[in-house]
Amino acid sequence: MSIESDFWLNKNVLVTGHTGFKGSWLSQFLKYHDAKVFGLSNYEIISDNYRSMEKSLFTKEFDLDIVSDINEIDSLFLKNEFEVVFHLAAQGIVSTAKKNPKGTLNSNIIGTYNILNSINQAFNPGTLIVSTTDKVYLNSSKNNVESDQLGGKEFYSASKAATEHIINAFINSEKKQDLNIGIIRSGNVLGGGDGGKNRIQTDIIKSLKSGKDIVLRNPKSVRPWQFILDSISGYILTAQYCSKNSIDEIFNLNSKANNNYTVENLVKAFVNSWSAEKINIIHKTSDLYETDILTIDSSKANKLLNWEAVEDINSIAIKTVEWEKENIKGNNISNLQIDNFLN
């Protein structure tokens, strides 16, 4: 399977969380393929990419909260014939979940149920792609496949695992036959224009811009690092697969080539790409629970979607640094990077 421009041409597509890092890149990717892109956000999370991108790409943007604005969201789905919905609106920070567990549970569980219920009431439900996380697995240090047991040892992963249980219950008890649901499990996505608080990449970029030392909680932790466009292409392929086959499906998206790199390896790749002067890496202890090793197996996506991450840790750092340095000059080069990625 490949990304099909004809599939997306003039298709009405809604992206929830379109102001965030992944949502803004996804919106640009969809517009690149001539989709009619709609955005939904409560505007509490605004990525650097969204701040600097052309807002004219959106057919319309909706300022709504997926937890509290239930009636308005119901009306939105009834009035607009969205053919594909990408649900990315969520609370996605582990440290924020520890500080505000109730808000995290509301956003990730209740918010997702509200989207499920609203799209299910639409006249032509179409396809819904839900973004969860690679942290949903009970045994997080195992190279998990999609059928492995779900669970969570802190509030963020627990909220996402619970979200998946809610989706499964919804599919089994309420879902209309003509609604297709795809679930994407991925995480640790890197690329230009994140800017989110308490994210490793944001901390690295801030340190590089200021020339200050980089402080790391868990420098030896291994994560499945992934380039933003590798990730987005997986979302697009999943939507095509679920739509064309009228099927509900779950896919892990992970870069096998980057599975062995630590946080410290990542920092060094960024420092080298920035050509920065001497920047020290400082280790800081933390009481925040995080697994030391996190990997997932993407064999299913490789086989069914023909999806494979192509960018390694060094090319990710180079492309991210390129984006950030151009952004300092007032340029948003996301479309250029999309063009280079595809061609």
N, C-alpha and C positions, 0 to 999 in steps of 0.2 A: 504494500500500500504506500502511496505517496500523497503529498499535499496537493489537492485538486482545486485549482483556481475556479473552475466551473461550478464546483459544489458550493463555494462561498459567494459567488457573484450575486449581488443584490439580496442576499439572505439577511433577514432581520435577526440580529444577534444581540442579546443582552449580556453584559458583563457586570456582575455584582462585585463591589470592591474595586471598581475601575480606577480609583485614584491611588491605589497602592502600587507597589513595585511590580509585582507580577501582573496585576490587572491592567496597568497602563501599557506595559509591553504587549500583552495579549491584544489589547484594543488596537494598537498600532499595527500589529501583525495581521489582524482581521481586516483592517482598512486597506492594508497593502494588497489584500486579495479581493478588494472591492465589495466587502460586506457592508451592510448598513448597521453601524455599531451604536448601540445604546448603552449608557452607563448608569449604575445605581450605587450610591454611596451615602454615608452620613457625614463624610468629609472630615472625620476625626483623624484618619490616616491619609496623608498626602505625600507621595513619594517625590523625590527630586526629579524623576523622569516626568511625572504628571505635571509638575510645576512648569517645566520648560517645554512641553510638547504643544503642538497646535490643537486647540480644543475644537476647532472646526471639523475635525475628523468624526466627531460624534453627531449622529442624527439628532439625538436629544440626551440630556443628562437629568437624572432624577435624584433629588436630595431627600432620601428616605432612610429610616433606621429599620433594619430587618427584624428587630425584636419588638419595638414599640409601635411602629406604623403599620399594623396588620391590615386594617381596612384599606389603606391607600395602596398597599402592595397587592392585595386581592384585586382591587380595581385596575391596577396597572397591567396585570396579566390578562384580565378580561377585555381590556380596551386595545391592547397591542398584541398582534399575532407574532410573538417571538418564536422563531423556528428552532433556535438553539440558545440555551442559557448556560453560561459558565458562572458557577457560584464560587467566588473567591472571597467574599466578604466574611471576615472572621477576626478573632483575636489570636494572633499567631506568635506571640512572644512568651517563652517559657518563664522568664523572670516576672513579666507582667501578670501571668497566671498565678504565680505565687503570691503576689501582692493583692491581686483582685480576683480570687477564684470564682466568686459569684458572677461577676461581669463576664468572665471567660466562659463559664458554663452557659450563661444566657445567650451570649453571642454565637457560640459554636454549636450548641445543641438546639436551643429554642429557635434561634435565628434560621438554622438550616431547616428545621421542621416547618417553619413558616413559609420558606421558599418552596419546599416540597408541596405543601398543601395548596399554595396559591397557584403554582404552575399546573397542578393536577386539576384545578377548577377551570383552567382556560379551555376555550373551545377546541383548539388544536394544540395539545401540550408539547409535542415535538421531542427534543432531546435536551436533557439536563446533565451537565458535567460538574461534579462536585469535587473540589480540592480538599483533601484531608492532609495527611502527613506521613512521612516514613517512620514517625515515632508512635504509630498506633499499635505496634506489635508488643505482646507481653514479654517475650524474650528478645529484647532489643539488640543484644550483641550477636544474635544468630543472623545468618544471611537469609532473611525471611522471604518466603514466597507468599503469594496472595491468599493462599488457603491456611496459612499459619494463624495461631490463636492471637486474638487482640487483647490489649490490656494497657494499663497506664500506672506508673508509680509516682507521678506528680500530676498536678491539675491540668496542665496543658495536654499532655498525651492522653490522660483519662478522658478529657472532654472530647478529644478527637475520636478515640475508640468508641465512646458512648454515641457520638454522632453517627458513626458507621452502623452501630446496632439499631439506631433509630431509622436510618435509611433502609436497612434490611427489613425491619418490621413494616415500614411503609410499603416497600415493594411487595411483601407477602400479604398485606391486608387492605391497602387502600389504592394503590397505584392503578391508573387507567392503563388499558392494554396498549394504547397508542402513545404512551410516554416511555421514552428510553432513558435509562439512568446509567451514567458512567462515573466511576470513582477513580481519582488519581491519587496515588500515594507517592509523594516525593518531598524533598526538603533540601535545605542548605543550598538554595539557588543563588547564584552570584551573577553580577553584571552591573553595568552603569546605571546610576540613578536610583539606587535604593533609598538611602537616607533615613531608614527606619531606626528608631531608638532601640538601644540594647541589642544591636545586630553586629556580628563580628566584622562584616565588611564595612559598615558605617564607621566603626571605631578605627579600623585600619586607614580608611580614606581620610578621616579627620586628622589622624596623626601624621600622615604623609603630607597633607596640605599645610599643617602647622609646624612640622619638623619636630614634634614632641614624641616622647617615648610611647610605645604601644603596650598597653596593659592587657594581659590575657588571664582568664579564669582557669582554663584547662588546656594548656598548650599542647599536651600529648594526646588529646582526644582525636579520634578518627571519625570523619564524617563523609557521607557520599556527596561530595561537592559536584555542582552541576551548573553549566552556563545557562543563562536565562532563555536563550533561543533554543537550546536543546530541550529544555523543559517545555516551553510554549509549543514547540512542534509536536510533542507528545500529547498535549491537550487537544490540539487540532486534529491529529490522527485518531484519537479516541472518539471525538465527536463524530467524525466521518464514519468510523467503524460501527458505533452504536446506532447511528441514523440509518445507514445502508442495510444493516443486518437486523434492524428492529430488535435490539438485544440490550440487556443490562450487563455491564461488565466492570471488572476491577483491574487496574494495571498499576504495578510498581514502575516508577521511572527513576533509574539510577545510572550513573556513569561508572561502569566497571573499571575503567582506566584510572579513575580518581579515588577509588575505594581505599587506598592505602596511605593517603596523605593526612597528616595531623594538622591541627590548627596552626602550629608553628611553621610547618612546611608552607601553608597557604600564605602566612604573613611574609615569609622570605620571598616567595614568588612575587608578591605585590611590591615589596621594597625594591627588588631587582628591576621590575618593570617600570617603576616610577623613577628609577635612577636617583634615588634619594641619597642624601648624605647620611652619615652614621646615625641610625635610629636604633635605640635599645629596645629589646623585648623584655618586659618585666612580668614576672609571674606573680599573680595575686590569688590567695586562697579564697574560696567561696563556700558558703553553706548551701548553695543551690544544687539540688539533685540533678545530675546529668550523667547519662551512661558514657563510659569511656570509649566504646566502639559501637558505631551505628552503621550497618550496611543492609541493603535489601537487594533481592535478586530480580532482574528485569527480563529474564528469559522469555516470559509470556509476551511482553510488549515487543521484544525482538522478533518473536515468531509470528504473532498475529497482526501486528501493526507495521512490521519492518522498521521499527524505531530503534535507533541506537544513538547515544550521545557521542558527538564527534570532537568536542573541544576538551583538551587536557588542561591540567592545572595551570600550566604556563601560558597557554593561549587565552585562557579565561582571564588571567591577571593582565595580560597585554591589552585585551579588548576592553576590559573594565577601566583600566588606567587611561586608555585612549578616550573613552567616553567622558570620564571625569575631567580630564584636562581640557577637552573641547567645551565642556559645560562651563568651566571657569571663564572661558572667552565668550559665553553667551550662546553657544551652539548646542542644539540637540541632534545627535547623530544616530539616533535609534533607527530611523528608516534606512540610513546608509548601511548600518550593521545588519539589518534584516536583509537588505538587498545582497550584501556580500555573503551572508550565511546561506541564502537560497541559491545563489548563482556561482 
